[in-house]
Amino acid sequence: MNVFERLGIYLLVLFSGTIVLVLEVLGIRMLAPYFGQTLFSFSSALKTTDQILIID
């Protein structure tokens, strides 16, 4: 693997991680009017997303 391939992989991982984090925060914001912005609802949304990523 040369430097450019490695850099491309690092950028891809960084970009996909950023997108997943943005989707998690948007999901929490969408659920907030119905379930509130408590630590329980926040951690449940993060846990669910992380479990989906682990299964994939």
mmCIF file as gemmi writes it, N, C-alpha and C atoms, coordinates in Angstrom:
data_model
loop_
_atom_site.group_PDB
_atom_site.id
_atom_site.type_symbol
_atom_site.label_atom_id
_atom_site.label_alt_id
_atom_site.label_comp_id
_atom_site.label_asym_id
_atom_site.label_entity_id
_atom_site.label_seq_id
_atom_site.pdbx_PDB_ins_code
_atom_site.Cartn_x
_atom_site.Cartn_y
_atom_site.Cartn_z
_atom_site.occupancy
_atom_site.B_iso_or_equiv
_atom_site.pdbx_formal_charge
_atom_site.auth_seq_id
_atom_site.auth_asym_id
_atom_site.pdbx_PDB_model_num
ATOM 1 N N . MET Axp A 1 ? 0.84 -1.188 0 1 0 ? 1 A 1
ATOM 2 C CA . MET Axp A 1 ? 0 0 0 1 0 ? 1 A 1
ATOM 3 C C . MET Axp A 1 ? 0.88 1.245 0 1 0 ? 1 A 1
ATOM 4 N N . ASN Axp A 2 ? 0.605 2.126 -0.907 1 0 ? 2 A 1
ATOM 5 C CA . ASN Axp A 2 ? 1.387 3.357 -0.902 1 0 ? 2 A 1
ATOM 6 C C . ASN Axp A 2 ? 0.704 4.412 -0.027 1 0 ? 2 A 1
ATOM 7 N N . VAL Axp A 3 ? 1.322 5.547 0.038 1 0 ? 3 A 1
ATOM 8 C CA . VAL Axp A 3 ? 0.865 6.611 0.935 1 0 ? 3 A 1
ATOM 9 C C . VAL Axp A 3 ? -0.506 7.131 0.519 1 0 ? 3 A 1
ATOM 10 N N . PHE Axp A 4 ? -0.751 7.244 -0.767 1 0 ? 4 A 1
ATOM 11 C CA . PHE Axp A 4 ? -2.013 7.805 -1.234 1 0 ? 4 A 1
ATOM 12 C C . PHE Axp A 4 ? -3.184 6.861 -0.979 1 0 ? 4 A 1
ATOM 13 N N . GLU Axp A 5 ? -2.97 5.565 -1.119 1 0 ? 5 A 1
ATOM 14 C CA . GLU Axp A 5 ? -4.032 4.604 -0.808 1 0 ? 5 A 1
ATOM 15 C C . GLU Axp A 5 ? -4.365 4.649 0.677 1 0 ? 5 A 1
ATOM 16 N N . ARG Axp A 6 ? -3.345 4.708 1.501 1 0 ? 6 A 1
ATOM 17 C CA . ARG Axp A 6 ? -3.549 4.782 2.942 1 0 ? 6 A 1
ATOM 18 C C . ARG Axp A 6 ? -4.287 6.058 3.336 1 0 ? 6 A 1
ATOM 19 N N . LEU Axp A 7 ? -3.895 7.177 2.725 1 0 ? 7 A 1
ATOM 20 C CA . LEU Axp A 7 ? -4.554 8.448 2.99 1 0 ? 7 A 1
ATOM 21 C C . LEU Axp A 7 ? -6.021 8.394 2.567 1 0 ? 7 A 1
ATOM 22 N N . GLY Axp A 8 ? -6.297 7.768 1.427 1 0 ? 8 A 1
ATOM 23 C CA . GLY Axp A 8 ? -7.679 7.632 0.974 1 0 ? 8 A 1
ATOM 24 C C . GLY Axp A 8 ? -8.516 6.816 1.931 1 0 ? 8 A 1
ATOM 25 N N . ILE Axp A 9 ? -7.954 5.747 2.468 1 0 ? 9 A 1
ATOM 26 C CA . ILE Axp A 9 ? -8.686 4.916 3.43 1 0 ? 9 A 1
ATOM 27 C C . ILE Axp A 9 ? -8.946 5.698 4.709 1 0 ? 9 A 1
ATOM 28 N N . TYR Axp A 10 ? -7.937 6.432 5.182 1 0 ? 10 A 1
ATOM 29 C CA . TYR Axp A 10 ? -8.112 7.236 6.392 1 0 ? 10 A 1
ATOM 30 C C . TYR Axp A 10 ? -9.187 8.302 6.209 1 0 ? 10 A 1
ATOM 31 N N . LEU Axp A 11 ? -9.194 8.942 5.066 1 0 ? 11 A 1
ATOM 32 C CA . LEU Axp A 11 ? -10.212 9.959 4.793 1 0 ? 11 A 1
ATOM 33 C C . LEU Axp A 11 ? -11.604 9.347 4.686 1 0 ? 11 A 1
ATOM 34 N N . LEU Axp A 12 ? -11.694 8.164 4.09 1 0 ? 12 A 1
ATOM 35 C CA . LEU Axp A 12 ? -12.979 7.479 3.99 1 0 ? 12 A 1
ATOM 36 C C . LEU Axp A 12 ? -13.516 7.111 5.368 1 0 ? 12 A 1
ATOM 37 N N . VAL Axp A 13 ? -12.658 6.61 6.23 1 0 ? 13 A 1
ATOM 38 C CA . VAL Axp A 13 ? -13.071 6.257 7.584 1 0 ? 13 A 1
ATOM 39 C C . VAL Axp A 13 ? -13.482 7.504 8.361 1 0 ? 13 A 1
ATOM 40 N N . LEU Axp A 14 ? -12.725 8.58 8.228 1 0 ? 14 A 1
ATOM 41 C CA . LEU Axp A 14 ? -13.057 9.829 8.9 1 0 ? 14 A 1
ATOM 42 C C . LEU Axp A 14 ? -14.402 10.367 8.426 1 0 ? 14 A 1
ATOM 43 N N . PHE Axp A 15 ? -14.628 10.361 7.113 1 0 ? 15 A 1
ATOM 44 C CA . PHE Axp A 15 ? -15.873 10.875 6.554 1 0 ? 15 A 1
ATOM 45 C C . PHE Axp A 15 ? -17.07 10.026 6.973 1 0 ? 15 A 1
ATOM 46 N N . SER Axp A 16 ? -16.933 8.703 6.918 1 0 ? 16 A 1
ATOM 47 C CA . SER Axp A 16 ? -18.057 7.847 7.292 1 0 ? 16 A 1
ATOM 48 C C . SER Axp A 16 ? -18.353 7.937 8.785 1 0 ? 16 A 1
ATOM 49 N N . GLY Axp A 17 ? -17.322 8.063 9.613 1 0 ? 17 A 1
ATOM 50 C CA . GLY Axp A 17 ? -17.546 8.238 11.041 1 0 ? 17 A 1
ATOM 51 C C . GLY Axp A 17 ? -18.256 9.542 11.358 1 0 ? 17 A 1
ATOM 52 N N . THR Axp A 18 ? -17.89 10.588 10.623 1 0 ? 18 A 1
ATOM 53 C CA . THR Axp A 18 ? -18.548 11.878 10.813 1 0 ? 18 A 1
ATOM 54 C C . THR Axp A 18 ? -20.014 11.814 10.413 1 0 ? 18 A 1
ATOM 55 N N . ILE Axp A 19 ? -20.3 11.151 9.312 1 0 ? 19 A 1
ATOM 56 C CA . ILE Axp A 19 ? -21.686 11.018 8.851 1 0 ? 19 A 1
ATOM 57 C C . ILE Axp A 19 ? -22.525 10.238 9.87 1 0 ? 19 A 1
ATOM 58 N N . VAL Axp A 20 ? -21.968 9.166 10.41 1 0 ? 20 A 1
ATOM 59 C CA . VAL Axp A 20 ? -22.696 8.363 11.407 1 0 ? 20 A 1
ATOM 60 C C . VAL Axp A 20 ? -22.975 9.194 12.645 1 0 ? 20 A 1
ATOM 61 N N . LEU Axp A 21 ? -22.009 9.969 13.104 1 0 ? 21 A 1
ATOM 62 C CA . LEU Axp A 21 ? -22.21 10.803 14.286 1 0 ? 21 A 1
ATOM 63 C C . LEU Axp A 21 ? -23.271 11.867 14.044 1 0 ? 21 A 1
ATOM 64 N N . VAL Axp A 22 ? -23.269 12.469 12.86 1 0 ? 22 A 1
ATOM 65 C CA . VAL Axp A 22 ? -24.286 13.47 12.524 1 0 ? 22 A 1
ATOM 66 C C . VAL Axp A 22 ? -25.667 12.834 12.5 1 0 ? 22 A 1
ATOM 67 N N . LEU Axp A 23 ? -25.776 11.635 11.943 1 0 ? 23 A 1
ATOM 68 C CA . LEU Axp A 23 ? -27.076 10.95 11.912 1 0 ? 23 A 1
ATOM 69 C C . LEU Axp A 23 ? -27.55 10.583 13.324 1 0 ? 23 A 1
ATOM 70 N N . GLU Axp A 24 ? -26.627 10.207 14.196 1 0 ? 24 A 1
ATOM 71 C CA . GLU Axp A 24 ? -27.002 9.915 15.578 1 0 ? 24 A 1
ATOM 72 C C . GLU Axp A 24 ? -27.569 11.158 16.256 1 0 ? 24 A 1
ATOM 73 N N . VAL Axp A 25 ? -26.903 12.281 16.099 1 0 ? 25 A 1
ATOM 74 C CA . VAL Axp A 25 ? -27.363 13.518 16.733 1 0 ? 25 A 1
ATOM 75 C C . VAL Axp A 25 ? -28.695 13.96 16.153 1 0 ? 25 A 1
ATOM 76 N N . LEU Axp A 26 ? -28.863 13.835 14.837 1 0 ? 26 A 1
ATOM 77 C CA . LEU Axp A 26 ? -30.148 14.187 14.23 1 0 ? 26 A 1
ATOM 78 C C . LEU Axp A 26 ? -31.268 13.271 14.712 1 0 ? 26 A 1
ATOM 79 N N . GLY Axp A 27 ? -30.962 11.984 14.872 1 0 ? 27 A 1
ATOM 80 C CA . GLY Axp A 27 ? -31.966 11.064 15.394 1 0 ? 27 A 1
ATOM 81 C C . GLY Axp A 27 ? -32.382 11.407 16.807 1 0 ? 27 A 1
ATOM 82 N N . ILE Axp A 28 ? -31.424 11.793 17.619 1 0 ? 28 A 1
ATOM 83 C CA . ILE Axp A 28 ? -31.739 12.185 18.993 1 0 ? 28 A 1
ATOM 84 C C . ILE Axp A 28 ? -32.594 13.449 19.001 1 0 ? 28 A 1
ATOM 85 N N . ARG Axp A 29 ? -32.264 14.391 18.124 1 0 ? 29 A 1
ATOM 86 C CA . ARG Axp A 29 ? -33.058 15.621 18.031 1 0 ? 29 A 1
ATOM 87 C C . ARG Axp A 29 ? -34.481 15.342 17.555 1 0 ? 29 A 1
ATOM 88 N N . MET Axp A 30 ? -34.644 14.368 16.667 1 0 ? 30 A 1
ATOM 89 C CA . MET Axp A 30 ? -35.979 14.041 16.173 1 0 ? 30 A 1
ATOM 90 C C . MET Axp A 30 ? -36.815 13.335 17.232 1 0 ? 30 A 1
ATOM 91 N N . LEU Axp A 31 ? -36.178 12.568 18.098 1 0 ? 31 A 1
ATOM 92 C CA . LEU Axp A 31 ? -36.905 11.857 19.151 1 0 ? 31 A 1
ATOM 93 C C . LEU Axp A 31 ? -37.166 12.716 20.385 1 0 ? 31 A 1
ATOM 94 N N . ALA Axp A 32 ? -36.466 13.822 20.519 1 0 ? 32 A 1
ATOM 95 C CA . ALA Axp A 32 ? -36.554 14.653 21.721 1 0 ? 32 A 1
ATOM 96 C C . ALA Axp A 32 ? -37.968 15.165 22.026 1 0 ? 32 A 1
ATOM 97 N N . PRO Axp A 33 ? -38.757 15.602 21.054 1 0 ? 33 A 1
ATOM 98 C CA . PRO Axp A 33 ? -40.1 16.079 21.409 1 0 ? 33 A 1
ATOM 99 C C . PRO Axp A 33 ? -41.013 14.978 21.974 1 0 ? 33 A 1
ATOM 100 N N . TYR Axp A 34 ? -40.737 13.734 21.627 1 0 ? 34 A 1
ATOM 101 C CA . TYR Axp A 34 ? -41.603 12.646 22.065 1 0 ? 34 A 1
ATOM 102 C C . TYR Axp A 34 ? -41.117 11.986 23.358 1 0 ? 34 A 1
ATOM 103 N N . PHE Axp A 35 ? -39.808 11.877 23.529 1 0 ? 35 A 1
ATOM 104 C CA . PHE Axp A 35 ? -39.251 11.177 24.681 1 0 ? 35 A 1
ATOM 105 C C . PHE Axp A 35 ? -38.46 12.071 25.614 1 0 ? 35 A 1
ATOM 106 N N . GLY Axp A 36 ? -38.231 13.312 25.255 1 0 ? 36 A 1
ATOM 107 C CA . GLY Axp A 36 ? -37.465 14.233 26.08 1 0 ? 36 A 1
ATOM 108 C C . GLY Axp A 36 ? -35.978 14.101 25.826 1 0 ? 36 A 1
ATOM 109 N N . GLN Axp A 37 ? -35.24 15.056 26.367 1 0 ? 37 A 1
ATOM 110 C CA . GLN Axp A 37 ? -33.791 15.048 26.202 1 0 ? 37 A 1
ATOM 111 C C . GLN Axp A 37 ? -33.135 14.613 27.506 1 0 ? 37 A 1
ATOM 112 N N . THR Axp A 38 ? -33.398 13.404 27.882 1 0 ? 38 A 1
ATOM 113 C CA . THR Axp A 38 ? -32.811 12.877 29.1 1 0 ? 38 A 1
ATOM 114 C C . THR Axp A 38 ? -31.581 12.046 28.766 1 0 ? 38 A 1
ATOM 115 N N . LEU Axp A 39 ? -30.811 11.748 29.786 1 0 ? 39 A 1
ATOM 116 C CA . LEU Axp A 39 ? -29.632 10.916 29.591 1 0 ? 39 A 1
ATOM 117 C C . LEU Axp A 39 ? -30.033 9.519 29.123 1 0 ? 39 A 1
ATOM 118 N N . PHE Axp A 40 ? -31.171 9.032 29.599 1 0 ? 40 A 1
ATOM 119 C CA . PHE Axp A 40 ? -31.639 7.706 29.206 1 0 ? 40 A 1
ATOM 120 C C . PHE Axp A 40 ? -31.959 7.637 27.714 1 0 ? 40 A 1
ATOM 121 N N . SER Axp A 41 ? -32.68 8.612 27.202 1 0 ? 41 A 1
ATOM 122 C CA . SER Axp A 41 ? -33.03 8.586 25.771 1 0 ? 41 A 1
ATOM 123 C C . SER Axp A 41 ? -31.788 8.811 24.904 1 0 ? 41 A 1
ATOM 124 N N . PHE Axp A 42 ? -30.88 9.665 25.347 1 0 ? 42 A 1
ATOM 125 C CA . PHE Axp A 42 ? -29.645 9.912 24.599 1 0 ? 42 A 1
ATOM 126 C C . PHE Axp A 42 ? -28.794 8.652 24.529 1 0 ? 42 A 1
ATOM 127 N N . SER Axp A 43 ? -28.6 7.996 25.666 1 0 ? 43 A 1
ATOM 128 C CA . SER Axp A 43 ? -27.761 6.795 25.678 1 0 ? 43 A 1
ATOM 129 C C . SER Axp A 43 ? -28.431 5.634 24.941 1 0 ? 43 A 1
ATOM 130 N N . SER Axp A 44 ? -29.742 5.562 24.965 1 0 ? 44 A 1
ATOM 131 C CA . SER Axp A 44 ? -30.444 4.503 24.228 1 0 ? 44 A 1
ATOM 132 C C . SER Axp A 44 ? -30.266 4.657 22.725 1 0 ? 44 A 1
ATOM 133 N N . ALA Axp A 45 ? -30.35 5.889 22.247 1 0 ? 45 A 1
ATOM 134 C CA . ALA Axp A 45 ? -30.162 6.123 20.815 1 0 ? 45 A 1
ATOM 135 C C . ALA Axp A 45 ? -28.727 5.807 20.393 1 0 ? 45 A 1
ATOM 136 N N . LEU Axp A 46 ? -27.756 6.201 21.193 1 0 ? 46 A 1
ATOM 137 C CA . LEU Axp A 46 ? -26.365 5.892 20.872 1 0 ? 46 A 1
ATOM 138 C C . LEU Axp A 46 ? -26.101 4.393 20.925 1 0 ? 46 A 1
ATOM 139 N N . LYS Axp A 47 ? -26.668 3.727 21.917 1 0 ? 47 A 1
ATOM 140 C CA . LYS Axp A 47 ? -26.468 2.284 22.065 1 0 ? 47 A 1
ATOM 141 C C . LYS Axp A 47 ? -27.061 1.536 20.883 1 0 ? 47 A 1
ATOM 142 N N . THR Axp A 48 ? -28.244 1.933 20.45 1 0 ? 48 A 1
ATOM 143 C CA . THR Axp A 48 ? -28.898 1.272 19.329 1 0 ? 48 A 1
ATOM 144 C C . THR Axp A 48 ? -28.075 1.441 18.042 1 0 ? 48 A 1
ATOM 145 N N . THR Axp A 49 ? -27.583 2.642 17.804 1 0 ? 49 A 1
ATOM 146 C CA . THR Axp A 49 ? -26.771 2.878 16.616 1 0 ? 49 A 1
ATOM 147 C C . THR Axp A 49 ? -25.48 2.07 16.666 1 0 ? 49 A 1
ATOM 148 N N . ASP Axp A 50 ? -24.837 2.049 17.817 1 0 ? 50 A 1
ATOM 149 C CA . ASP Axp A 50 ? -23.593 1.292 17.94 1 0 ? 50 A 1
ATOM 150 C C . ASP Axp A 50 ? -23.818 -0.218 17.754 1 0 ? 50 A 1
ATOM 151 N N . GLN Axp A 51 ? -24.932 -0.72 18.252 1 0 ? 51 A 1
ATOM 152 C CA . GLN Axp A 51 ? -25.219 -2.142 18.065 1 0 ? 51 A 1
ATOM 153 C C . GLN Axp A 51 ? -25.47 -2.453 16.597 1 0 ? 51 A 1
ATOM 154 N N . ILE Axp A 52 ? -26.127 -1.578 15.889 1 0 ? 52 A 1
ATOM 155 C CA . ILE Axp A 52 ? -26.361 -1.788 14.46 1 0 ? 52 A 1
ATOM 156 C C . ILE Axp A 52 ? -25.027 -1.796 13.707 1 0 ? 52 A 1
ATOM 157 N N . LEU Axp A 53 ? -24.106 -0.902 14.084 1 0 ? 53 A 1
ATOM 158 C CA . LEU Axp A 53 ? -22.805 -0.869 13.425 1 0 ? 53 A 1
ATOM 159 C C . LEU Axp A 53 ? -21.982 -2.1 13.721 1 0 ? 53 A 1
ATOM 160 N N . ILE Axp A 54 ? -22.113 -2.644 14.927 1 0 ? 54 A 1
ATOM 161 C CA . ILE Axp A 54 ? -21.359 -3.848 15.293 1 0 ? 54 A 1
ATOM 162 C C . ILE Axp A 54 ? -21.88 -5.054 14.504 1 0 ? 54 A 1
ATOM 163 N N . ILE Axp A 55 ? -23.192 -5.156 14.337 1 0 ? 55 A 1
ATOM 164 C CA . ILE Axp A 55 ? -23.778 -6.293 13.621 1 0 ? 55 A 1
ATOM 165 C C . ILE Axp A 55 ? -23.381 -6.263 12.149 1 0 ? 55 A 1
ATOM 166 N N . ASP Axp A 56 ? -23.348 -5.067 11.572 1 0 ? 56 A 1
ATOM 167 C CA . ASP Axp A 56 ? -22.978 -4.952 10.158 1 0 ? 56 A 1
ATOM 168 C C . ASP Axp A 56 ? -21.578 -5.296 9.991 1 0 ? 56 A 1
